[in-house]
Amino acid sequence: MSDSTPSPPAQSSGPESARPCQWGKPYGRSCGEPVWEADRGLCLLHSQSPNRDPKQIKLRVQQKIERGDFDFSGVNFPGDIDFSQGTLADASFFGAHFRGAAYFSGVQFAGAADFCKARFDDEADFSEVYFTGKAHFVEAEFGATARFDRSTFDAVTEFTSAQFLGEATFFDAHFTTAADFQAARFDGVVEFRGVQFTDRADFREAQLSDAAGFVGASFSGVADFSSAAFSGESYFQGTRYGQLANFRGAQFAGKTNFRQAVCATEADYTEAKFGNHADFSQLSCNRKASLRSTTFSQMVDFKQASFGEGADFSGSSFVREAEFCGMIIGPRRENRNATGPQAKLPPAIADFTGVRFELPTTVRFFQVNKDSPQGLRVRFTRCELQDVQFEDVHWHREGGRLVLQDELDLRGRPAGQAGSGTSYEPVAVAYRRLANNLTKTRTYDLADSCWFGAMEMKRLDPTQPSLLRWMAALYRWASCYGISYKRAFLVLVLLLVLFGLVLSLPWAGLQPRYADGEQALLTFPKSMKAGLIHSLEVASFWGDPLYVSTTWFGRLAAFGERILVTAQFVLVLLALRRRFRI
């Protein structure tokens, strides 16, 4: 049908007139087509009448394409329409309504492609499409399957607030610049398998109601999924993130899989909620990962995950099982000889401050940092540890003992800065909880290290009375808080020698108890020998000593020796008992 041929009779419709179509007037656009539906002032393409001939629609579309007019804004396509394998320059389908299937496969959009507010009632096929200019799908609605497989987007792409009511697939698509899916809604299965995002990918506040697949996807820029809602299962296995992977505040209701994902910089899961099984096994984050205040309602698996600059779990909640087997906080052993900026990075820290393990018996730290040259630096204040399983963990040590990062933080705090950050008592509590845990598993060496740390916090705490701190310091010097029998024995020998020297002084008045004739004053070196012998006699409460003190000084020295040496001997016995308990 030509422009001069009247249309089929229809209610409120008549022959086309020379009067232009009024559709674009509210939008500041000009349609240019003659009016077909007189009472509404709409042309054949924009009319909503069900009596239009689909063949005439296709003919009119072809005529527009032939004359280089690619403005189909607001067009109402009554049936299937096929634009595939063509070239469309600066095409606009703003507000268009596709009542049948729309085929754009293989099309090259030379310039901008505007599908804002477009509506697709049936299948929309954009597979292998090449968008050379900006692609706008803002508030577009896809009522059935939407395919963008292997398509290339060379300019900014906007799917902001778009709605995908059916399946949406982007298999192996390539976004060379920013891709915006902010507040997009996916009601069906969505697949981004193998997609390449060269620039920023924005999925903020997106809603994904069914399974979402990003397996093998590559994000060279920032990947922003903050506040996104995943109602179905989500798959991120093998995804690669060149910059920040941001899942702050995201909600995952179904099973979530980040297995073998690689983050070249940082990953942020702060305040995210995982309602089902979450798998982070073999995840690799070259820098720091934040999981602060994150909720894991079901089992979470961090087996063999690695965090190059640390992981922050502070304030998080683990409701069910948690596996940290083989996890690495810090560099891998094969990177221990790294040079350059990587070698100058500060130590990596695992922060479990205030973490809540609701089923601690199902939480397992097995061979953590076993494959790292750095021992596990960890914060455990305000964290329940009594029943958590610790097996073959490579702990951070200083001075031959296990040291928590909480203690190191206090040591590094400027003098006089009391009251800021963590105080001494919570750290002492963390040490005691860990000590009790390790004692239950008969890991006595580590338990003793934790006991030492708890006592150190008492000694260093400026809020404690000076007398208690002084006594703690003496206890530390005498036997390392009762855990070192070697130190206790050496101090015992030192006390015997020291009192032997004191008793050998002239003021001690040391004389042989049995001597022929008049007693003579002992001279050096006989006085020293006599002092050492008498020191042993006093310490052993020998009933028939060879020497006696004839002065008050000597008698007081002997009395003091009996007290101190006896106490030190008790410390030796306690340390031996602690060391060889089974």
C-alpha positions in Angstrom: 0.0 0.0 0.0 1.3 3.4 -1.0 0.9 6.7 0.8 -2.0 7.7 -1.5 -3.9 4.4 -1.0 -6.6 4.6 1.6 -6.2 2.3 4.6 -8.7 -0.5 5.4 -11.9 0.9 7.1 -11.5 1.0 10.8 -13.3 2.7 13.6 -12.0 6.3 14.1 -9.6 5.7 11.2 -9.6 6.9 7.7 -7.5 7.8 4.7 -4.1 9.3 5.4 -4.0 13.1 5.3 -1.3 15.6 4.7 -1.5 16.7 8.3 1.6 15.5 10.2 1.5 13.0 13.0 1.2 14.5 16.4 2.9 11.7 18.4 6.2 13.5 19.0 4.8 16.8 20.0 4.8 16.2 23.8 8.4 15.1 23.5 9.6 17.9 21.4 10.0 15.6 18.4 8.7 15.6 14.9 7.4 12.4 13.4 6.9 13.7 9.8 4.5 10.9 8.8 1.0 11.8 7.6 -1.9 11.2 10.0 -3.7 7.8 9.6 -5.9 7.8 12.7 -7.7 11.1 12.4 -9.3 11.5 15.8 -6.0 10.9 17.6 -3.8 12.6 15.0 -1.5 9.6 14.8 0.2 8.1 11.8 0.1 4.5 10.7 3.3 3.6 12.7 2.2 5.3 15.9 -1.4 4.3 15.9 -2.6 1.9 18.5 -5.4 0.5 16.4 -5.7 -3.3 16.2 -6.9 -3.0 12.6 -3.6 -2.0 11.0 -2.2 -4.3 8.4 1.2 -5.7 9.6 2.4 -5.9 6.0 1.8 -2.2 5.5 3.7 -1.6 8.7 6.7 -3.5 7.5 6.5 -1.7 4.2 6.5 1.7 5.8 9.4 0.7 8.0 11.4 -0.5 5.0 10.7 2.8 3.2 12.0 4.8 6.2 15.2 2.7 6.2 15.7 3.1 2.5 15.6 6.9 2.8 18.0 6.8 5.8 15.4 7.7 8.4 16.1 5.5 11.5 13.8 7.4 13.9 11.3 4.8 15.1 10.5 6.6 18.3 7.2 5.6 19.7 6.4 3.2 16.9 3.9 0.5 17.7 5.1 -2.7 15.9 2.0 -5.1 15.9 3.9 -8.3 14.9 7.3 -9.7 14.5 9.9 -7.3 13.0 13.3 -8.2 11.6 16.1 -5.6 11.5 18.9 -8.2 11.5 22.1 -8.0 9.5 21.6 -4.3 8.6 23.2 -1.0 9.5 21.3 1.6 11.4 22.8 5.0 11.9 21.8 7.1 14.9 18.7 4.9 15.4 16.0 5.8 17.8 13.4 3.4 19.2 12.5 5.6 22.1 9.2 4.5 23.6 8.7 2.0 20.8 6.4 -1.0 21.5 7.3 -4.3 20.0 4.2 -6.6 20.3 5.9 -9.5 18.5 9.4 -10.7 18.3 12.1 -8.2 17.5 15.2 -9.4 15.7 18.3 -7.2 15.6 20.9 -9.9 15.4 24.0 -8.9 13.5 23.0 -5.3 13.2 25.6 -2.6 13.3 24.4 0.6 15.0 26.6 3.3 13.5 26.1 6.0 16.1 23.8 6.2 19.1 21.1 3.6 19.6 18.2 4.8 21.7 15.8 2.2 23.2 14.9 4.2 26.2 11.4 3.3 27.5 11.0 0.8 24.7 8.8 -2.2 25.4 9.3 -5.7 24.0 6.4 -8.1 24.6 8.0 -11.1 22.9 11.6 -12.2 22.2 14.2 -9.5 21.7 17.3 -10.7 19.9 20.3 -8.4 20.0 22.9 -11.2 19.6 26.2 -10.3 17.8 25.2 -6.7 17.5 27.9 -4.0 17.2 27.0 -0.8 19.0 29.6 1.8 17.8 27.9 4.7 19.7 26.1 5.0 22.9 23.5 2.4 23.6 20.5 3.6 25.7 18.1 1.1 27.2 17.0 3.2 30.1 13.7 2.0 31.5 13.3 -0.4 28.7 11.0 -3.4 29.4 11.7 -6.9 28.0 8.7 -9.1 28.5 10.2 -12.3 27.2 13.7 -13.6 26.4 16.3 -10.9 25.7 19.5 -11.9 24.0 22.7 -9.8 23.8 25.1 -12.7 23.2 28.5 -11.9 21.7 27.5 -8.3 21.2 30.0 -5.4 21.4 29.3 -2.1 23.1 31.9 0.4 22.1 30.5 3.4 23.9 28.7 4.1 27.2 25.8 1.6 27.7 22.8 2.3 29.8 20.3 -0.3 31.1 19.4 1.9 34.1 16.1 0.8 35.6 15.5 -1.6 32.7 13.2 -4.5 33.4 13.9 -8.0 32.1 10.7 -10.1 32.8 12.1 -13.2 31.1 15.5 -14.7 30.6 18.3 -12.3 29.7 21.6 -13.5 28.3 24.8 -11.6 27.6 27.1 -14.6 26.8 30.6 -13.4 25.8 29.4 -9.8 25.3 32.0 -7.1 25.4 31.5 -3.7 27.0 34.5 -1.5 26.1 33.4 1.5 28.1 31.1 2.0 31.1 28.1 -0.3 31.5 25.2 0.9 33.6 22.7 -1.6 35.0 21.8 0.5 38.0 18.4 -0.4 39.5 17.8 -2.8 36.6 15.3 -5.7 37.4 15.9 -9.2 36.2 12.9 -11.4 36.9 14.2 -14.4 35.0 17.5 -16.2 34.7 20.3 -13.8 33.7 23.6 -14.8 32.2 26.7 -12.7 31.9 29.0 -15.7 31.4 32.3 -14.8 29.8 31.4 -11.1 29.5 34.2 -8.6 29.4 33.7 -5.2 31.1 36.6 -3.1 30.1 35.5 -0.1 32.1 33.2 0.4 35.1 30.3 -2.0 35.5 27.5 -0.5 37.6 24.9 -2.9 39.1 24.0 -0.8 42.1 20.6 -1.6 43.5 19.9 -4.1 40.7 17.3 -6.8 41.5 18.0 -10.3 40.3 15.1 -12.6 41.2 16.3 -15.8 39.6 19.6 -17.5 39.0 22.4 -15.0 38.0 25.5 -16.3 36.2 28.7 -14.3 35.9 31.0 -17.3 35.5 34.3 -16.4 33.9 33.3 -12.7 33.5 36.1 -10.1 33.5 35.8 -6.7 35.1 38.7 -4.5 34.2 37.2 -1.4 35.9 35.3 -1.1 39.1 32.6 -3.7 39.5 29.9 -2.1 41.6 27.1 -4.4 43.0 26.5 -2.4 46.1 23.0 -2.8 47.5 22.1 -5.3 44.7 19.6 -8.0 45.6 20.2 -11.6 44.4 17.0 -13.6 45.2 18.1 -16.8 43.4 21.4 -18.6 43.1 24.4 -16.5 42.0 27.5 -17.7 40.3 30.7 -15.7 40.2 33.2 -18.6 39.7 36.4 -17.6 38.0 35.4 -13.9 37.7 38.3 -11.5 37.5 38.3 -8.0 38.9 40.9 -5.5 37.8 39.8 -2.8 40.3 37.5 -2.7 43.3 34.9 -5.4 43.5 32.1 -3.7 45.5 29.4 -5.8 47.0 28.7 -3.5 49.9 25.2 -4.0 51.3 24.4 -6.6 48.7 21.9 -9.3 49.6 22.2 -12.9 48.5 19.2 -15.0 49.3 20.2 -18.1 47.3 23.5 -20.1 47.1 26.4 -17.9 46.2 29.6 -19.1 44.5 32.8 -16.9 44.3 35.0 -19.9 43.9 38.4 -19.1 42.2 37.4 -15.5 41.7 40.4 -13.2 41.4 40.5 -9.6 42.7 43.6 -7.7 41.6 43.0 -4.9 44.1 40.3 -4.8 46.9 37.0 -6.5 47.5 34.3 -5.0 49.6 31.5 -7.1 51.1 30.7 -4.8 54.0 27.2 -5.3 55.5 26.4 -7.9 52.8 23.9 -10.6 53.8 24.3 -14.2 52.6 21.1 -16.1 53.3 22.3 -19.5 51.9 25.6 -21.4 51.4 28.4 -19.0 50.4 31.5 -20.4 48.7 34.6 -18.3 48.7 37.0 -21.2 48.3 40.2 -20.4 46.4 39.2 -16.8 46.1 42.3 -14.7 45.6 42.3 -11.0 46.7 45.7 -9.4 46.0 45.0 -6.5 48.4 42.6 -6.1 51.3 39.0 -7.6 51.6 36.4 -6.0 53.8 33.7 -8.2 55.2 32.8 -6.0 58.1 29.3 -6.5 59.6 28.5 -9.2 57.1 25.9 -11.8 57.9 26.4 -15.5 56.9 23.2 -17.3 57.7 24.3 -20.7 56.3 27.6 -22.4 55.8 30.4 -20.3 54.5 33.6 -21.7 52.9 36.9 -19.8 52.7 39.0 -22.9 52.0 42.4 -21.9 50.4 41.2 -18.3 49.9 44.0 -15.8 50.0 44.0 -12.1 51.0 47.3 -10.4 50.2 46.9 -7.4 52.5 44.4 -8.7 55.0 40.8 -9.4 55.6 38.4 -7.5 57.9 35.6 -9.6 59.4 35.0 -7.3 62.3 31.4 -7.3 63.6 30.3 -10.1 61.2 27.9 -12.9 62.2 28.4 -16.6 61.4 25.2 -18.4 62.1 26.2 -21.8 60.9 29.4 -23.6 59.8 32.5 -21.6 58.8 35.5 -23.2 57.1 38.8 -21.3 57.1 40.9 -24.3 56.1 44.1 -23.4 54.2 43.2 -19.7 54.1 46.2 -17.3 53.6 46.3 -13.8 55.1 49.4 -12.2 53.6 51.8 -13.2 50.8 52.1 -16.8 49.5 55.2 -18.7 50.3 56.3 -18.6 46.6 56.3 -14.7 46.8 58.4 -14.4 49.9 61.4 -13.0 47.9 59.3 -10.4 46.2 60.9 -7.0 45.5 59.6 -3.6 44.8 56.4 -2.1 46.2 55.0 -5.5 47.0 57.9 -6.2 49.4 57.3 -2.9 51.3 53.6 -3.5 52.1 52.7 -3.6 55.8 51.9 -7.0 57.4 48.5 -8.4 56.4 46.0 -8.7 59.3 42.9 -10.8 59.8 40.4 -8.8 61.9 37.8 -10.8 63.8 37.0 -8.1 66.4 33.5 -8.5 67.7 32.7 -11.5 65.4 29.9 -13.7 66.6 30.1 -17.4 66.0 26.7 -18.8 66.9 27.9 -22.4 66.4 31.6 -22.2 67.4 32.0 -26.0 67.3 31.5 -25.9 63.6 34.0 -23.1 63.0 37.4 -24.5 61.8 40.7 -22.8 61.3 42.9 -25.5 59.8 46.4 -24.9 58.4 45.7 -21.2 58.1 48.8 -19.4 56.7 50.6 -22.7 56.3 51.6 -21.7 52.8 52.7 -18.2 53.8 56.0 -17.0 55.1 54.1 -14.6 57.4 52.4 -16.0 60.5 48.7 -15.3 61.1 48.3 -11.8 62.5 44.8 -11.8 63.9 42.6 -9.6 66.1 40.3 -11.6 68.4 39.0 -9.1 71.0 35.3 -9.4 71.8 35.1 -12.7 69.9 33.9 -16.0 71.5 36.7 -18.5 70.9 36.2 -21.3 73.5 34.9 -24.0 71.1 36.3 -22.8 67.8 38.6 -25.4 66.2 42.3 -24.3 65.7 44.5 -27.0 64.0 48.0 -26.6 62.7 47.7 -22.8 62.3 50.8 -20.9 61.4 50.6 -18.2 64.1 52.6 -14.9 64.1 55.3 -15.2 66.8 57.5 -12.7 68.5 60.1 -13.8 71.1 59.2 -17.4 70.4 55.6 -17.0 71.5 52.2 -16.5 69.8 51.3 -12.9 69.7 47.8 -11.5 68.8 47.6 -8.4 66.6 45.5 -6.8 69.4 48.6 -6.7 71.6 50.8 -5.3 68.8 48.2 -2.5 68.3 48.5 -1.6 71.9 52.3 -1.6 71.8 52.3 0.6 68.7 50.0 3.1 70.3 51.6 6.4 71.3 52.4 6.9 75.0 49.6 8.6 76.9 47.0 7.6 74.4 45.1 5.4 76.9 41.4 5.1 76.4 41.5 5.2 72.6 40.9 2.0 70.6 41.3 -1.3 72.2 42.2 -1.4 75.9 44.3 -3.9 77.7 41.6 -5.9 79.5 39.7 -7.0 76.3 43.0 -8.2 74.9 43.8 -10.2 78.1 40.3 -11.7 77.8 41.0 -12.7 74.2 44.2 -14.4 75.2 42.5 -16.3 78.0 39.7 -17.5 75.8 42.3 -18.7 73.2 44.4 -20.3 75.9 41.4 -22.2 77.3 40.6 -23.4 73.8 44.1 -24.6 73.1 44.3 -26.3 76.5 41.2 -28.3 75.6 43.0 -29.6 72.5 46.2 -30.2 74.5 48.1 -27.7 72.4 50.0 -26.7 75.5 52.8 -24.7 74.0 50.4 -22.3 72.3 48.2 -22.2 75.3 51.2 -21.2 77.4 52.0 -18.4 74.9 48.4 -17.1 75.3 48.7 -17.3 79.1 51.9 -15.2 78.8 50.1 -12.7 76.6 47.3 -12.4 79.1 49.7 -11.7 82.0 51.6 -9.2 79.8 48.4 -7.2 79.4 48.0 -7.2 83.2 51.6 -6.0 83.6 51.3 -3.3 81.0 47.8 -2.0 81.9 48.3 1.5 83.4 44.9 1.2 85.1 46.1 -1.6 87.3 47.5 -0.8 90.8 51.3 -0.3 90.8 51.8 -3.1 93.3 50.1 -5.7 91.1 52.1 -4.5 88.0 55.3 -4.8 90.0 54.4 -8.2 91.2 53.5 -9.3 87.6 56.9 -8.0 86.5 58.6 -10.0 89.2 56.6 -13.1 88.2 57.6 -12.6 84.6 61.3 -12.3 85.5 61.2 -15.3 87.8 59.6 -17.8 85.5 58.0 -16.2 82.4 54.7 -16.3 84.3 55.2 -19.9 85.4 55.6 -21.4 81.9 59.4 -21.6 81.6 61.0 -24.2 83.8 64.4 -23.3 82.3 64.0 -19.6 83.3 62.8 -20.6 86.8 65.8 -23.0 87.3 68.3 -20.4 86.1 66.8 -17.8 88.5 67.0 -20.4 91.3 70.7 -21.0 90.7 71.2 -17.2 90.4 69.5 -16.7 93.8 71.7 -19.4 95.4 74.9 -17.8 94.0 73.7 -14.3 94.9 73.0 -15.2 98.5 76.2 -17.1 98.7 78.1 -13.9 97.7 76.1 -11.9 100.3 76.9 -14.4 103.0 80.5 -14.3 102.1 80.7 -10.6 103.0 82.5 -9.7 106.3 79.2 -8.2 107.6 77.6 -11.6 107.5 80.0 -12.8 110.2 80.1 -16.3 108.7 82.2 -18.8 110.8 82.7 -22.5 110.9 80.3 -24.1 113.4 82.9 -26.7 114.4 86.5 -25.4 114.7 89.5 -26.3 117.0 90.6 -23.5 119.1 89.7 -19.8 118.6 87.6 -19.0 115.7 89.3 -17.0 113.1 87.8 -14.6 110.5 87.5 -16.3 107.1 89.4 -14.6 104.3 88.9 -14.6 100.6 88.6 -17.1 98.8 87.7 -19.2 101.8 84.9 -16.8 102.7 83.3 -17.2 99.2 83.5 -20.9 99.3 81.9 -20.8 102.8 79.2 -18.4 101.6 78.2 -20.7 98.7 78.1 -23.7 101.0 76.1 -22.0 103.6 73.7 -20.6 100.9 73.0 -24.3 100.0 72.6 -25.2 103.7 70.1 -22.4 104.2 68.1 -23.1 101.1 67.9 -26.8 101.9 67.0 -26.2 105.6 70.1 -28.3 106.5 69.7 -29.2 110.2 73.5 -29.5 111.0 75.1 -26.7 109.0 78.9 -26.4 108.6 78.8 -22.6 109.0 76.8 -20.1 111.0 76.3 -16.4 110.9 77.3 -14.4 113.9 75.7 -11.1 113.0 72.2 -9.8 112.5 73.0 -9.0 108.8 73.9 -12.6 108.2 70.9 -13.9 110.0 68.6 -11.6 108.0 70.2 -12.6 104.7 69.7 -16.3 105.6 66.0 -15.6 106.5 65.4 -13.8 103.2 67.1 -16.6 101.3 64.8 -19.2 102.8 61.7 -17.3 101.6 62.9 -16.4 98.1 64.6 -19.6 97.2 61.7 -21.7 98.5 59.3 -19.6 96.4 61.5 -19.9 93.4 61.8 -23.7 93.9 58.0 -23.8 93.9 57.9 -21.9 90.6 60.4 -24.5 89.2 58.1 -27.3 90.2 55.0 -25.6 88.8 56.8 -24.8 85.5 57.9 -28.5 85.2 54.4 -29.6 85.9 53.0 -27.3 83.2 55.6 -28.2 80.7 55.3 -32.0 81.0 51.5 -32.3 81.6 49.7 -34.7 79.3 
